Amino acid sequence: MEMTVIDVKPFASLGGFRNEWLDARHHFSFGQYHDPARMGVGALRVWNDDEIAPGRGFDPHPHREMEIITYVREGAITHRDSLGNEGRTEAGDVQVMHAGTGIVHSELNRETETTKIFHIWIVPGTARVTPGWGTRSFPKGADGLVALADGRAGADGAALPLHADAAVLVATLAPGQSVIHRLAPGRVAYLVPSTGSVAVNGVVVGPRDGATVKAVDTITIIATGAAELVLVDVPA
């Protein structure tokens, strides 16, 4: 029987990029940061931890053939794209952009405070889909892991759809509170505590560390203090 594997990537060891308005940490190879051992996990290709200065952000730029999820940790981000979509996503909420056959978008911090986000890119399961965008609020006070974006078979439709056999889930945990995630065969999970620390099947994962979990059917997550975490479930 294959042993459970939990691989923790400490925040301090992440790749990075910094300029006058952006402080970015890369969980996987991205831009000028390249590590052949960190090219993604299954269909999960990018997980960037970005801090964006007030009044700044990503000017219009193109994307193709990628599902791009933005989870806002603090502040808010304002999206505008070539389809005419525009919207503001606040802390704790998520937006999804289907790049598909091609889209141009901007993401700007129009707030007076630094905005902190996770940028998560997932390879779609279907090529050349129609581009699109949507945003969803995280139900505050919800118990357990809540799917904010979900493209898995059997998804109940409450989450934003994904053109990928994948899900982005979020939980807010009180000290000592636990949550369980079932991992189907042939799948892998990658999780990051946006705040606080958690124990994942007994392995400690600190604030903004990344943890890959595979070869297990049950993931038990216990908060060692107040914590918020984001978990992505994808095919291995």
Secondary structure, DSSP 8 states (H G I E B T S, - for coil): ----EEEEE-GGGSEEEE-SSEEEEESS-BTTB--TT-S-BTTEEEEEEEEE-TT-EEEEEEE-S-EEEEEEEESEEEEEETTS-EEEEETT-EEEEE-TT-EEEEEE--SSS-EEEEEEEE--SSSS---EEEEE---TT--S-EEEEE-STT--SSSEE-SSS-EEEEEEE-TT-EEEEE--TTEEEEEEEEES-EEETTEEE-TT-EEEEES-SEEEEEESSSEEEEEEEEE-
